[in-house]
Amino acid sequence: MALVDDIEFYGNAVDTGKMTRQDAVKALAEASNGGLTEHGAAESIRNWKTRRRDYQAAAQAARRTLTNCLNTLYELPSHPSE
């Protein structure tokens, strides 16, 4: 998860005083290649310590939802881990 690595890098840089929040927000927005606006980058830096966990949970939920939709659409049995 390169984006999460960047979020953690810039969030930690702000917390340790290596970068100003404003500089970190701009750098993260640029590093995300359109993935984050400056507003989104600021919010991510503010919550950088929980962002990885948040993204992992969202990915798992999306995977479950997609699997369930495809299973229903193609009348496939449910995945054994569910």
PELINBEL-V491084 format. One line per field, one symbol per residue. phi: phi as a letter, one per 30 degrees, with the letter a starting at -180 (. if undefined). psi: psi as a letter, one per 30 degrees, with the letter a starting at -180 (. if undefined). A space follows every 10 residues. Layout:
phi=???
psi=???
//
This chain:
phi=.dddededdd dddddcidbd eddddddded ddhjdbdddd ddddddcddc dddddddddd dddddddddd dddchcdddd dc
psi=ieeeeeeeee eeeeefgfll eeeeeeeeee ffhffkleee eeeeeehfff eeeeeeeeee eeeeeeeeee eeeghlllkf f.
//
